[in-house]
Amino acid sequence: KDTIDGFILKSSSPSCALSTSKIYPHIKTKIPIGKGAGLFASKILKKFPNHPKEEDKRLNNIFLREHFFTSIFTIADYKNVKTIDSLYKYHAKHKYLFMSYNQTLMRKMGKLAASNKGVPIDELLNNYYNHLLQMFKKRARYTSNINTQMHVFGYFKNELSAREKNYFLELLDSYREKSIPLSSLNSILYSWIIRFNNDYLKQQTYFQPFPVEITDLLG
Protein backbone atom coordinates (compact mmCIF):
# COMPACT_ATOMS: atom_id res chain seq x y z
CA LYS A 1 0.00 0.00 0.00
CA ASP A 2 1.31 3.42 -0.94
CA THR A 3 1.78 6.35 1.41
CA ILE A 4 0.10 8.58 -1.18
CA ASP A 5 -3.68 8.59 -1.44
CA GLY A 6 -4.22 11.11 -4.24
CA PHE A 7 -3.15 14.37 -5.84
CA ILE A 8 -4.51 17.90 -6.17
CA LEU A 9 -2.61 19.63 -8.94
CA LYS A 10 -2.44 23.21 -10.19
CA SER A 11 -4.63 24.06 -13.16
CA SER A 12 -2.87 25.55 -16.23
CA SER A 13 0.55 25.06 -14.64
CA PRO A 14 3.35 24.15 -17.11
CA SER A 15 4.58 21.77 -14.43
CA CYS A 16 1.56 20.51 -12.51
CA ALA A 17 -1.54 20.71 -14.71
CA LEU A 18 -3.17 17.38 -15.50
CA SER A 19 -4.75 18.38 -18.79
CA THR A 20 -4.67 22.18 -19.06
CA SER A 21 -0.97 22.89 -19.53
CA LYS A 22 -0.31 24.65 -22.85
CA ILE A 23 1.77 22.62 -25.27
CA TYR A 24 4.14 24.35 -27.68
CA PRO A 25 5.81 22.66 -30.67
CA HIS A 26 9.04 24.61 -30.14
CA ILE A 27 10.66 26.66 -27.40
CA LYS A 28 10.53 29.81 -29.56
CA THR A 29 6.92 29.36 -30.61
CA LYS A 30 4.42 31.60 -28.83
CA ILE A 31 1.25 29.91 -30.09
CA PRO A 32 0.31 26.64 -28.34
CA ILE A 33 -0.86 23.67 -30.40
CA GLY A 34 -3.03 22.22 -27.63
CA LYS A 35 -3.23 21.34 -23.96
CA GLY A 36 -2.08 18.40 -21.90
CA ALA A 37 -0.22 17.31 -18.78
CA GLY A 38 2.56 19.44 -17.31
CA LEU A 39 6.09 18.13 -16.85
CA PHE A 40 5.68 17.07 -13.22
CA ALA A 41 2.10 15.87 -13.72
CA SER A 42 3.16 13.63 -16.58
CA LYS A 43 5.56 11.86 -14.21
CA ILE A 44 2.76 11.40 -11.68
CA LEU A 45 0.46 9.97 -14.35
CA LYS A 46 3.14 7.46 -15.25
CA LYS A 47 4.10 6.45 -11.70
CA PHE A 48 0.60 6.56 -10.16
CA PRO A 49 -1.77 5.81 -13.07
CA ASN A 50 -4.68 4.66 -10.92
CA HIS A 51 -4.53 7.08 -7.97
CA PRO A 52 -7.16 9.84 -7.65
CA LYS A 53 -6.04 13.10 -9.26
CA GLU A 54 -7.74 16.44 -9.80
CA GLU A 55 -6.87 19.98 -10.78
CA ASP A 56 -7.66 22.56 -8.13
CA LYS A 57 -10.15 24.56 -10.21
CA ARG A 58 -12.20 21.50 -11.10
CA LEU A 59 -12.77 20.90 -7.40
CA ASN A 60 -14.99 23.98 -7.35
CA ASN A 61 -17.59 21.65 -8.88
CA ILE A 62 -19.31 20.03 -5.90
CA PHE A 63 -19.97 16.77 -7.76
CA LEU A 64 -16.29 16.36 -8.68
CA ARG A 65 -15.30 17.44 -5.19
CA GLU A 66 -17.53 14.83 -3.52
CA HIS A 67 -16.06 12.10 -5.72
CA PHE A 68 -12.46 13.17 -5.08
CA PHE A 69 -12.86 13.47 -1.31
CA THR A 70 -14.70 10.13 -1.21
CA SER A 71 -11.86 8.50 -3.14
CA ILE A 72 -8.94 9.76 -1.08
CA PHE A 73 -10.54 9.21 2.32
CA THR A 74 -11.65 5.67 1.48
CA ILE A 75 -8.19 4.83 0.13
CA ALA A 76 -6.54 6.44 3.17
CA ASP A 77 -8.72 4.35 5.47
CA TYR A 78 -7.29 1.21 3.88
CA LYS A 79 -3.96 1.93 5.59
CA ASN A 80 -5.57 0.63 8.77
CA VAL A 81 -6.10 -2.80 7.20
CA LYS A 82 -3.37 -5.16 8.39
CA THR A 83 -5.11 -8.51 8.89
CA ILE A 84 -7.73 -10.70 7.21
CA ASP A 85 -10.22 -9.78 9.92
CA SER A 86 -9.66 -6.04 9.41
CA LEU A 87 -9.96 -6.52 5.64
CA TYR A 88 -13.34 -8.22 6.08
CA LYS A 89 -14.55 -5.40 8.35
CA TYR A 90 -13.24 -2.76 5.95
CA HIS A 91 -15.12 -4.26 3.03
CA ALA A 92 -18.30 -4.65 5.09
CA LYS A 93 -18.47 -1.00 6.15
CA HIS A 94 -17.82 0.24 2.61
CA LYS A 95 -20.29 -2.15 0.97
CA TYR A 96 -22.90 0.41 -0.07
CA LEU A 97 -20.25 2.89 -1.17
CA PHE A 98 -18.68 0.24 -3.43
CA MET A 99 -22.14 -0.76 -4.65
CA SER A 100 -22.70 2.80 -5.87
CA TYR A 101 -19.42 2.82 -7.79
CA ASN A 102 -18.96 -0.61 -9.34
CA GLN A 103 -20.91 -3.71 -8.34
CA THR A 104 -18.67 -6.04 -10.34
CA LEU A 105 -15.57 -4.86 -8.52
CA MET A 106 -17.46 -4.88 -5.23
CA ARG A 107 -18.21 -8.58 -5.65
CA LYS A 108 -14.60 -9.39 -6.65
CA MET A 109 -13.30 -7.53 -3.60
CA GLY A 110 -15.87 -9.26 -1.42
CA LYS A 111 -14.57 -12.65 -2.53
CA LEU A 112 -11.01 -11.59 -1.71
CA ALA A 113 -12.12 -10.52 1.77
CA ALA A 114 -14.17 -13.67 2.46
CA SER A 115 -12.57 -16.50 0.46
CA ASN A 116 -8.85 -16.13 1.09
CA LYS A 117 -7.64 -19.41 2.56
CA GLY A 118 -4.04 -20.17 1.67
CA VAL A 119 -3.36 -16.72 0.17
CA PRO A 120 -0.36 -14.91 1.72
CA ILE A 121 -1.57 -11.81 3.57
CA ASP A 122 0.71 -9.39 1.68
CA GLU A 123 -0.46 -10.74 -1.67
CA LEU A 124 -4.09 -10.59 -0.57
CA LEU A 125 -3.91 -7.01 0.72
CA ASN A 126 -2.04 -5.80 -2.35
CA ASN A 127 -4.52 -7.45 -4.70
CA TYR A 128 -7.44 -5.87 -2.86
CA TYR A 129 -5.69 -2.48 -2.88
CA ASN A 130 -5.25 -2.58 -6.65
CA HIS A 131 -8.98 -3.28 -7.04
CA LEU A 132 -9.71 -0.41 -4.66
CA LEU A 133 -7.77 2.05 -6.83
CA GLN A 134 -9.68 0.83 -9.86
CA MET A 135 -12.96 1.39 -8.00
CA PHE A 136 -12.43 5.15 -7.90
CA LYS A 137 -10.99 5.74 -11.37
CA LYS A 138 -14.41 6.90 -12.52
CA ARG A 139 -17.14 8.80 -10.72
CA ALA A 140 -20.12 6.78 -9.57
CA ARG A 141 -22.91 7.05 -12.14
CA TYR A 142 -25.94 8.89 -10.88
CA THR A 143 -28.09 5.88 -11.83
CA SER A 144 -25.97 3.64 -9.57
CA ASN A 145 -26.31 6.11 -6.71
CA ILE A 146 -30.07 6.24 -7.21
CA ASN A 147 -30.18 2.44 -7.11
CA THR A 148 -28.22 2.45 -3.84
CA GLN A 149 -30.42 5.20 -2.41
CA MET A 150 -33.58 3.28 -3.24
CA HIS A 151 -32.09 0.12 -1.76
CA VAL A 152 -31.52 1.93 1.56
CA PHE A 153 -34.87 3.71 1.30
CA GLY A 154 -36.46 0.27 1.25
CA TYR A 155 -35.38 -0.31 4.85
CA PHE A 156 -37.69 2.49 6.02
CA LYS A 157 -40.58 2.65 3.55
CA ASN A 158 -42.99 0.98 6.00
CA GLU A 159 -41.98 3.32 8.83
CA LEU A 160 -42.26 6.67 7.04
CA SER A 161 -45.24 8.91 6.44
CA ALA A 162 -46.48 9.52 2.91
CA ARG A 163 -45.21 13.11 3.09
CA GLU A 164 -41.71 11.97 4.11
CA LYS A 165 -41.57 9.44 1.30
CA ASN A 166 -42.76 11.97 -1.27
CA TYR A 167 -40.24 14.54 -0.06
CA PHE A 168 -37.38 12.08 -0.42
CA LEU A 169 -38.50 10.99 -3.90
CA GLU A 170 -38.70 14.65 -4.95
CA LEU A 171 -35.13 15.16 -3.76
CA LEU A 172 -34.11 12.05 -5.68
CA ASP A 173 -35.52 13.63 -8.84
CA SER A 174 -33.52 16.79 -8.11
CA TYR A 175 -30.36 14.69 -7.79
CA ARG A 176 -31.22 12.92 -11.05
CA GLU A 177 -31.41 16.35 -12.70
CA LYS A 178 -28.06 17.28 -11.07
CA SER A 179 -29.66 20.10 -9.10
CA ILE A 180 -28.43 18.89 -5.71
CA PRO A 181 -25.38 16.89 -4.56
CA LEU A 182 -25.47 13.35 -3.20
CA SER A 183 -24.72 14.58 0.32
CA SER A 184 -28.15 16.25 0.44
CA LEU A 185 -29.83 12.87 -0.02
CA ASN A 186 -27.49 11.10 2.35
CA SER A 187 -28.26 13.51 5.16
CA ILE A 188 -31.95 12.59 4.89
CA LEU A 189 -31.27 8.86 4.81
CA TYR A 190 -28.85 9.06 7.72
CA SER A 191 -31.38 10.93 9.83
CA TRP A 192 -33.72 7.95 9.35
CA ILE A 193 -30.92 5.52 10.19
CA ILE A 194 -30.50 7.32 13.51
CA ARG A 195 -34.22 7.70 14.07
CA PHE A 196 -34.97 4.01 13.56
CA ASN A 197 -31.67 2.90 15.12
CA ASN A 198 -30.48 0.69 12.26
CA ASP A 199 -27.10 -0.54 13.53
CA TYR A 200 -26.17 -2.22 10.24
CA LEU A 201 -26.58 0.97 8.21
CA LYS A 202 -24.94 3.14 10.88
CA GLN A 203 -21.59 1.60 10.05
CA GLN A 204 -21.84 2.27 6.30
CA THR A 205 -19.39 4.95 5.11
CA TYR A 206 -21.60 5.63 2.09
CA PHE A 207 -23.54 8.16 4.14
CA GLN A 208 -20.45 10.08 5.25
CA PRO A 209 -17.41 8.99 3.22
CA PHE A 210 -15.36 12.03 4.32
CA PRO A 211 -15.51 14.51 7.21
CA VAL A 212 -18.46 16.89 6.94
CA GLU A 213 -16.18 19.77 7.92
CA ILE A 214 -14.47 19.73 4.52
CA THR A 215 -17.63 19.49 2.41
CA ASP A 216 -17.46 23.17 1.49
CA LEU A 217 -13.71 23.58 1.86
CA LEU A 218 -13.18 24.57 -1.76
CA GLY A 219 -16.67 25.85 -2.48
Backbone torsions as a table, in degrees:
resi	resn	phi	psi	omega
1	LYS	NA	135.4	-178.1
2	ASP	-78.3	160.1	174.2
3	THR	-84.7	-11.2	179.7
4	ILE	-99.5	134.8	-179.8
5	ASP	-104.3	-26.5	-178.9
6	GLY	177.3	179.1	-174.9
7	PHE	-136.5	135.6	165.9
8	ILE	-111.5	119.9	-173.5
9	LEU	-118.0	158.2	-172.9
10	LYS	-81.1	122.0	178.8
11	SER	-63.4	139.1	175.5
12	SER	69.1	2.7	-179.2
13	SER	-73.8	134.0	176.6
14	PRO	-61.7	-22.8	-179.3
15	SER	-98.0	-45.5	-165.8
16	CYS	-108.6	-9.0	-177.8
17	ALA	-64.8	141.8	178.0
18	LEU	-79.9	-39.3	-175.8
19	SER	-146.5	4.8	-174.5
20	THR	-118.1	12.6	175.2
21	SER	-77.5	131.0	179.8
22	LYS	-69.2	136.4	-179.0
23	ILE	-110.7	127.7	-179.6
24	TYR	-114.4	141.2	-178.5
25	PRO	-72.5	-22.5	-177.0
26	HIS	-151.7	151.8	-176.6
27	ILE	-61.4	-27.0	-178.7
28	LYS	-92.8	-5.6	-178.7
29	THR	-81.7	133.1	-178.1
30	LYS	-97.8	-10.6	-178.9
31	ILE	-104.7	118.5	-179.3
32	PRO	-71.0	153.2	179.2
33	ILE	-101.6	-4.0	179.1
34	GLY	166.8	-166.4	179.6
35	LYS	-132.0	152.8	-180.0
36	GLY	-169.2	-157.2	-177.9
37	ALA	-79.2	144.3	174.8
38	GLY	-73.0	175.0	-174.9
39	LEU	-63.0	-47.7	179.1
40	PHE	-70.5	-42.5	-179.0
41	ALA	-61.0	-36.3	-180.0
42	SER	-64.1	-33.0	176.7
43	LYS	-69.3	-39.7	178.1
44	ILE	-63.3	-44.5	179.7
45	LEU	-59.3	-34.6	-179.2
46	LYS	-76.6	-42.3	-175.5
47	LYS	-82.0	-31.6	-178.1
48	PHE	-127.6	64.2	-172.6
49	PRO	-63.3	-26.0	-173.5
50	ASN	-107.9	-0.9	179.8
51	HIS	-77.0	149.9	176.7
52	PRO	-61.2	136.6	179.7
53	LYS	-144.4	139.7	174.9
54	GLU	-149.2	152.6	171.0
55	GLU	-86.3	146.5	-173.2
56	ASP	-56.8	-42.3	-176.7
57	LYS	-66.9	-32.6	179.4
58	ARG	-67.1	-23.5	179.8
59	LEU	-73.9	-4.9	171.7
60	ASN	-70.7	-17.5	175.2
61	ASN	-82.0	117.5	-173.5
62	ILE	-62.3	-29.4	-180.0
63	PHE	-71.4	-41.3	176.1
64	LEU	-69.0	-36.4	-179.5
65	ARG	-65.9	-44.4	178.4
66	GLU	-59.9	-43.0	179.9
67	HIS	-64.1	-45.1	-176.9
68	PHE	-65.4	-46.9	179.9
69	PHE	-63.5	-40.4	177.1
70	THR	-59.1	-44.7	-178.2
71	SER	-61.4	-53.1	-172.2
72	ILE	-71.4	-33.5	179.9
73	PHE	-74.5	-33.3	177.9
74	THR	-71.3	-40.0	177.2
75	ILE	-66.7	-41.2	178.7
76	ALA	-62.3	-37.4	-179.7
77	ASP	-63.1	-25.5	-179.0
78	TYR	-67.0	-18.8	177.8
79	LYS	-62.0	-21.6	179.2
80	ASN	-80.8	-7.2	-179.1
81	VAL	-85.1	115.9	-178.3
82	LYS	-125.1	-20.1	-174.5
83	THR	-129.8	169.3	177.3
84	ILE	-62.9	-39.9	179.3
85	ASP	-63.5	-43.8	179.7
86	SER	-69.1	-30.2	175.6
87	LEU	-65.7	-43.4	179.4
88	TYR	-61.8	-43.2	-179.8
89	LYS	-68.0	-38.0	177.6
90	TYR	-60.7	-47.5	-178.7
91	HIS	-65.2	-38.4	-178.0
92	ALA	-63.3	-43.0	-176.2
93	LYS	-77.2	-16.6	177.8
94	HIS	-102.4	10.1	-173.1
95	LYS	-55.0	-51.2	-176.6
96	TYR	-71.0	-31.4	175.1
97	LEU	-63.4	-47.5	178.8
98	PHE	-64.7	-36.2	177.8
99	MET	-59.3	-38.0	-178.2
100	SER	-73.8	-19.9	-178.5
101	TYR	-96.0	-51.7	-174.1
102	ASN	-162.5	101.8	-175.7
103	GLN	-68.2	-30.8	178.3
104	THR	-65.4	-47.3	177.4
105	LEU	-65.7	-37.8	178.7
106	MET	-56.8	-44.2	-179.4
107	ARG	-68.7	-39.3	177.6
108	LYS	-61.7	-43.8	-179.8
109	MET	-68.1	-34.5	177.1
110	GLY	-63.2	-39.0	178.2
111	LYS	-66.5	-38.5	177.4
112	LEU	-62.4	-40.3	-177.1
113	ALA	-73.2	-30.3	-173.5
114	ALA	-103.3	-33.3	-176.0
115	SER	-116.1	80.5	-170.5
116	ASN	-130.6	20.9	-178.2
117	LYS	-63.1	131.2	176.7
118	GLY	84.9	-5.3	179.8
119	VAL	-90.0	125.8	177.6
120	PRO	-56.9	138.7	-173.3
121	ILE	-58.5	-40.2	-179.5
122	ASP	-64.1	-42.2	178.3
123	GLU	-64.5	-43.0	179.7
124	LEU	-62.2	-49.2	-178.1
125	LEU	-65.6	-37.2	179.3
126	ASN	-69.0	-40.2	178.7
127	ASN	-63.4	-44.3	178.3
128	TYR	-62.8	-42.7	-179.4
129	TYR	-60.0	-42.2	179.3
130	ASN	-64.0	-38.0	174.9
131	HIS	-65.7	-37.6	-180.0
132	LEU	-62.8	-42.7	177.4
133	LEU	-62.8	-39.6	177.9
134	GLN	-63.9	-34.9	-178.5
135	MET	-54.4	-38.8	-172.1
136	PHE	-103.0	12.8	179.2
137	LYS	-66.5	-27.7	177.9
138	LYS	-125.2	150.1	175.8
139	ARG	-64.6	149.3	174.2
140	ALA	-64.0	134.1	177.5
141	ARG	-69.4	143.9	-177.8
142	TYR	-61.3	-31.0	178.3
143	THR	-66.0	-35.8	178.4
144	SER	-69.5	-38.7	177.2
145	ASN	-65.2	-40.7	178.5
146	ILE	-62.8	-40.6	177.3
147	ASN	-60.8	-43.4	178.9
148	THR	-66.1	-42.1	179.0
149	GLN	-60.2	-45.0	-179.4
150	MET	-66.9	-34.5	177.7
151	HIS	-60.9	-45.5	179.7
152	VAL	-70.6	-39.9	178.7
153	PHE	-55.3	-33.4	-179.7
154	GLY	-61.2	-25.3	178.6
155	TYR	-64.8	-27.2	-170.2
156	PHE	-116.5	-0.8	-171.0
157	LYS	-61.0	-25.7	179.1
158	ASN	-88.7	-6.4	-178.3
159	GLU	-103.6	-15.6	-172.6
160	LEU	-94.8	155.5	174.7
161	SER	-76.9	163.4	178.6
162	ALA	-61.4	-37.2	-179.6
163	ARG	-66.9	-39.9	178.5
164	GLU	-65.2	-43.5	179.7
165	LYS	-63.6	-44.0	179.7
166	ASN	-63.6	-39.4	179.5
167	TYR	-62.5	-44.9	179.2
168	PHE	-63.2	-43.5	-179.4
169	LEU	-65.8	-31.9	174.7
170	GLU	-66.8	-41.8	176.6
171	LEU	-64.2	-36.7	178.6
172	LEU	-62.7	-38.8	176.1
173	ASP	-64.7	-37.8	178.6
174	SER	-65.3	-38.8	176.4
175	TYR	-66.0	-41.0	178.9
176	ARG	-59.3	-34.8	179.3
177	GLU	-87.8	5.4	178.4
178	LYS	61.6	34.5	177.7
179	SER	-91.8	-24.4	179.0
180	ILE	-134.4	154.7	178.3
181	PRO	-80.3	166.2	-179.6
182	LEU	-61.2	-34.9	-177.8
183	SER	-59.1	-28.8	178.5
184	SER	-65.4	-39.1	177.2
185	LEU	-71.4	-42.0	-177.2
186	ASN	-63.0	-33.8	180.0
187	SER	-64.8	-35.6	177.0
188	ILE	-68.3	-48.3	-179.3
189	LEU	-61.4	-40.9	-176.8
190	TYR	-69.1	-31.4	176.6
191	SER	-63.4	-34.0	177.1
192	TRP	-73.4	-36.2	177.1
193	ILE	-59.4	-42.6	178.1
194	ILE	-69.5	-44.5	-176.8
195	ARG	-60.9	-41.7	-177.7
196	PHE	-99.7	6.8	172.4
197	ASN	53.1	54.1	179.0
198	ASN	-88.9	99.4	-175.2
199	ASP	-63.7	-35.4	-179.8
200	TYR	-63.2	-46.2	-178.0
201	LEU	-75.5	-23.8	179.4
202	LYS	-59.0	-33.0	-176.2
203	GLN	-81.0	-10.8	-173.9
204	GLN	-75.5	122.8	-178.7
205	THR	-72.2	-12.6	179.6
206	TYR	-52.9	-34.4	-174.5
207	PHE	-83.0	-18.0	173.9
208	GLN	-153.7	76.7	-175.0
209	PRO	-74.4	-12.6	176.7
210	PHE	-148.3	161.7	-176.6
211	PRO	-58.2	134.7	-178.1
212	VAL	-62.9	-24.8	-177.3
213	GLU	-63.7	-23.7	-178.0
214	ILE	-100.8	5.3	-177.6
215	THR	-53.5	-44.0	-177.5
216	ASP	-107.0	22.7	-175.5
217	LEU	-57.7	-39.6	-177.1
218	LEU	-109.9	7.8	-176.3
219	GLY	-79.4	NA	NA
